[in-house]
Amino acid sequence: MAKFCDKCGAQLDDNATFCTSCGASLGGAPQGQPAQAQGVGAQASAAASNIAQGVQNFTADLPKDFNGFKQGVQKKDKKVIGVLIGAVVVVVLIIVLLVNLVGGGGYKTPLDKLVKGFNKADAKMVMESTMPSSVLKAYEDEEEPDWDDLDEELEESKEELEDEFGEGVKLSYKVTKATELSDKKLKKYRSMAEYYADATDGKKSDFYPTAGYKLDVTLTIEGDDDDDEQELEDIIVLKIDGDWVFSGSGLGSLGGLSSLL
């Protein structure tokens, strides 16, 4: 009589104790194979359940822990960002201070331009020390100055000084006293405002000085053979239309300096 599997219906050998097709026990199995299989399955199921519970517990705690960690990082980041911003502000303030002290936007700018312009035989730079950039531009548009020719004239002035002081003549300066002008005193230096306004087709009020200093300056001229110093007093520098310039027009406003140039 043929033997069939109770599970899948596969035809089996008469002496078979388990199905060779699906592995199901046919009863009376020797060596306790089904019991062993059942034990392994139960252990695997229990292990899988434990692992699943562990994963569930971990994931349940993760958002809380992660958010706390994230908040901690954010707090640290805010602190770090605050420190960086503070450092940047300090650097900017230092740069602004240095710019104001050395020149480039400060009250010493006219002296810087005058000295550097002379040393480089740059007539335009010298002229920049005497009038706001807007006025100088209007002057260039109207008069079309030949800066190359003016540079040559300045170079000739330097060569004349070399006869007395030797080669490599150059100017330098030191501000020995600086007195800020009050608003009341600034009003006394509005005389050029009308001229500047006419030159630029602007408003007179645009060229009223907004700040000013009275300076005492030690000017030094030095060459390879000799040097000389002049003490210049009461040199007026004004901030007009955003630029620092000597008061008045031309180098004559510098008093004793004109004797050197």
Phi, psi and omega per residue, in radians:
M1 nan 2.308 -3.072
A2 -1.228 2.609 -3.127
K3 -1.978 2.337 -3.098
F4 -2.197 2.658 3.133
C5 -1.322 2.328 3.136
D6 -1.227 -0.389 -3.078
K7 -1.502 -0.972 -3.028
C8 -1.937 -0.181 3.096
G9 1.452 0.166 3.141
A10 -1.208 2.479 3.116
Q11 -1.374 2.309 -3.014
L12 -2.188 2.942 3.057
D13 -1.199 2.649 -3.086
D14 -1.100 -0.526 -3.114
N15 -1.629 0.073 -3.083
A16 -1.152 2.417 3.102
T17 -1.855 -0.190 3.057
F18 -2.613 2.745 -3.076
C19 -1.310 2.196 3.119
T20 -1.359 -0.129 -3.134
S21 -1.643 -0.908 -3.099
C22 -1.933 -0.183 3.100
G23 1.487 0.094 -3.107
A24 -1.219 2.545 3.116
S25 -1.297 2.489 -3.130
L26 -1.803 0.156 3.119
G27 1.611 2.491 3.119
G28 1.145 0.495 -3.080
A29 -1.210 2.264 3.082
P30 -1.298 2.893 3.039
Q31 1.132 0.130 3.030
G32 1.039 0.620 -3.109
Q33 -1.081 -0.774 -3.119
P34 -1.083 -0.743 -3.128
A35 -1.083 -0.665 3.136
Q36 -1.139 -0.740 3.140
A37 -1.104 -0.705 -3.129
Q38 -1.143 -0.685 -3.139
G39 -1.124 -0.768 3.120
V40 -1.093 -0.729 3.136
G41 -1.085 -0.723 -3.125
A42 -1.146 -0.727 3.119
Q43 -1.109 -0.747 3.135
A44 -1.114 -0.691 -3.130
S45 -1.142 -0.743 3.140
A46 -1.136 -0.728 3.134
A47 -1.106 -0.758 3.134
A48 -1.097 -0.658 -3.141
S49 -1.151 -0.723 3.126
N50 -1.120 -0.749 3.129
I51 -1.096 -0.765 -3.137
A52 -1.077 -0.709 3.134
Q53 -1.159 -0.687 3.115
G54 -1.100 -0.772 3.112
V55 -1.094 -0.712 -3.141
Q56 -1.104 -0.773 3.132
N57 -1.101 -0.732 -3.130
F58 -1.108 -0.824 -3.118
T59 -1.185 -0.493 3.117
A60 -1.197 -0.647 -3.131
D61 -1.448 -0.388 -3.017
L62 -1.029 -0.847 -3.108
P63 -0.996 -0.733 -3.135
K64 -1.118 -0.870 -3.126
D65 -1.097 -0.759 -3.091
F66 -1.142 -0.729 3.121
N67 -1.108 -0.699 3.092
G68 -1.099 -0.749 3.106
F69 -1.109 -0.743 -3.138
K70 -1.088 -0.744 3.127
Q71 -1.124 -0.667 3.099
G72 -1.096 -0.749 3.106
V73 -1.113 -0.742 3.131
Q74 -1.078 -0.710 3.110
K75 -1.099 -0.760 3.117
K76 -1.126 -0.718 3.132
D77 -1.069 -0.741 3.133
K78 -1.081 -0.686 3.131
K79 -1.148 -0.780 3.134
V80 -1.110 -0.783 3.125
I81 -1.060 -0.716 3.113
G82 -1.075 -0.735 3.108
V83 -1.114 -0.756 -3.139
L84 -1.106 -0.766 3.123
I85 -1.075 -0.756 3.105
G86 -1.049 -0.731 3.131
A87 -1.119 -0.725 3.134
V88 -1.099 -0.742 3.127
V89 -1.065 -0.758 3.132
V90 -1.069 -0.786 3.138
V91 -1.058 -0.778 3.139
V92 -1.067 -0.751 3.139
L93 -1.111 -0.689 3.118
I94 -1.113 -0.765 3.136
I95 -1.073 -0.790 3.136
V96 -1.063 -0.740 -3.140
L97 -1.102 -0.788 3.141
L98 -1.115 -0.710 3.124
V99 -1.063 -0.721 -3.132
N100 -1.221 -0.607 -3.107
L101 -1.356 -0.741 -3.054
V102 -1.397 -0.513 -3.090
G103 2.611 -2.298 2.984
G104 0.636 1.018 3.136
G105 1.977 -0.232 3.105
G106 -1.694 3.115 -3.058
Y107 -1.189 -0.241 3.102
K108 -1.461 -0.081 -3.076
T109 -0.933 -0.799 3.129
P110 -1.040 -0.701 3.112
L111 -1.145 -0.723 3.106
D112 -1.038 -0.830 -3.098
K113 -1.175 -0.675 3.127
L114 -1.105 -0.854 -3.100
V115 -1.171 -0.823 3.141
K116 -1.145 -0.691 3.123
G117 -1.097 -0.713 3.104
F118 -1.156 -0.830 -3.092
N119 -1.093 -0.553 -3.137
K120 -1.687 0.023 -3.048
A121 0.931 0.833 -3.135
D122 -1.920 1.677 -3.051
A123 -1.116 -0.621 -3.124
K124 -1.141 -0.699 3.123
M125 -1.126 -0.681 3.078
V126 -1.081 -0.743 -3.132
M127 -1.148 -0.564 3.126
E128 -1.102 -0.402 3.140
S129 -1.325 -0.214 -3.015
T130 -1.909 -0.160 -3.122
M131 -2.685 2.655 3.103
P132 -1.046 2.669 -3.096
S133 -1.056 -0.600 3.131
S134 -1.138 -0.652 3.123
V135 -1.269 -0.698 3.114
L136 -1.098 -0.684 3.107
K137 -1.103 -0.751 3.111
A138 -1.088 -0.683 3.103
Y139 -1.095 -0.756 3.124
E140 -1.106 -0.756 -3.126
D141 -1.121 -0.630 -3.070
E142 -1.462 -0.827 -3.003
E143 -1.667 -0.366 -3.096
E144 0.838 1.047 -3.100
P145 -1.132 2.564 3.058
D146 -1.571 1.652 -3.061
W147 -1.119 -0.540 3.128
D148 -1.098 -0.753 3.110
D149 -1.123 -0.728 3.141
L150 -1.163 -0.622 3.064
D151 -1.068 -0.727 3.139
E152 -1.122 -0.697 3.106
E153 -1.096 -0.700 3.124
L154 -1.176 -0.666 3.089
E155 -1.102 -0.671 3.095
E156 -1.119 -0.657 3.084
S157 -1.085 -0.702 3.110
K158 -1.133 -0.695 -3.132
E159 -1.133 -0.624 3.088
E160 -1.125 -0.686 3.113
L161 -1.195 -0.490 3.121
E162 -1.145 -0.441 3.073
D163 -1.096 -0.505 -3.114
E164 -1.685 -0.686 -3.014
F165 -1.854 -0.173 -3.115
G166 1.658 3.101 -3.097
E167 -1.138 2.787 3.064
G168 1.217 0.606 -3.136
V169 -1.092 2.337 3.087
K170 -2.620 2.718 3.112
L171 -1.789 2.630 2.965
S172 -2.564 2.889 -3.106
Y173 -2.558 2.849 3.031
K174 -2.543 2.198 3.088
V175 -1.399 2.070 -3.117
T176 -1.684 -0.324 3.113
K177 -2.738 2.393 3.119
A178 -2.362 2.097 3.139
T179 -2.065 2.090 -3.130
E180 -1.249 2.413 -3.132
L181 -1.502 2.394 3.092
S182 -1.295 2.893 3.110
D183 -1.033 -0.656 3.134
K184 -1.095 -0.758 3.139
K185 -1.242 -0.529 3.124
L186 -1.084 -0.564 -3.122
K187 -1.094 -0.401 -3.137
K188 -1.269 -0.223 -3.061
Y189 -1.946 0.692 3.115
R190 -1.725 0.108 -3.010
S191 -1.095 -0.521 -3.105
M192 -1.524 -0.147 -3.050
A193 -1.032 -0.737 -3.122
E194 -1.143 -0.723 3.123
Y195 -1.107 -0.782 3.136
Y196 -1.101 -0.723 -3.139
A197 -1.108 -0.730 3.110
D198 -1.122 -0.699 -3.092
A199 -1.172 -0.548 -3.057
T200 -1.888 0.031 -3.041
D201 0.994 0.655 -3.136
G202 -1.916 -2.914 3.131
K203 -1.624 2.511 3.118
K204 -1.044 -0.719 -3.106
S205 -1.116 -0.407 3.126
D206 -1.151 -0.352 -3.051
F207 -1.950 0.293 2.985
Y208 -1.280 2.390 3.118
P209 -1.136 2.358 -3.132
T210 -1.787 -0.211 3.098
A211 -2.796 2.790 -3.135
G212 -2.942 2.759 3.090
Y213 -2.403 2.605 2.955
K214 -1.847 2.159 -2.995
L215 -2.055 2.506 2.861
D216 -1.855 2.259 -3.000
V217 -2.283 2.384 2.960
T218 -1.708 1.990 -3.129
L219 -1.802 2.230 -3.107
T220 -2.036 2.287 3.006
I221 -1.995 2.275 -2.989
E222 -2.428 2.374 3.045
G223 -2.260 -3.032 -3.129
D224 -1.193 -0.459 -3.050
D225 -1.791 -0.532 -3.025
D226 -2.728 2.959 3.075
D227 -2.609 2.887 -3.117
D228 -2.670 2.626 3.105
E229 -2.152 2.528 3.016
Q230 -2.266 2.368 3.088
E231 -1.634 1.974 3.141
L232 -1.807 2.190 -3.088
E233 -1.975 2.635 3.040
D234 1.010 0.705 3.024
I235 -1.344 2.172 -3.089
I236 -1.729 2.187 3.014
V237 -2.076 2.406 -3.051
L238 -2.260 2.601 3.016
K239 -1.705 1.943 -3.070
I240 -2.220 2.216 -3.128
D241 0.907 0.653 3.068
G242 1.520 -0.093 -3.111
D243 -2.039 2.501 3.052
W244 -1.539 2.216 -3.103
V245 -2.480 2.844 2.983
F246 -1.244 2.585 3.109
S247 -1.231 2.674 -3.127
G248 1.326 -2.997 3.134
S249 -2.109 2.507 3.109
G250 1.416 2.986 -3.086
L251 -1.378 -0.160 -3.128
G252 -1.073 -0.422 -3.138
S253 -1.195 -0.161 -3.097
L254 -1.629 0.160 3.045
G255 1.069 -2.025 -3.041
G256 -1.089 -0.318 -3.141
L257 -1.120 -0.568 -3.093
S258 -1.096 -0.444 3.126
S259 -1.231 -0.419 3.095
L260 -1.440 -0.583 -3.074
L261 -1.736 nan nan
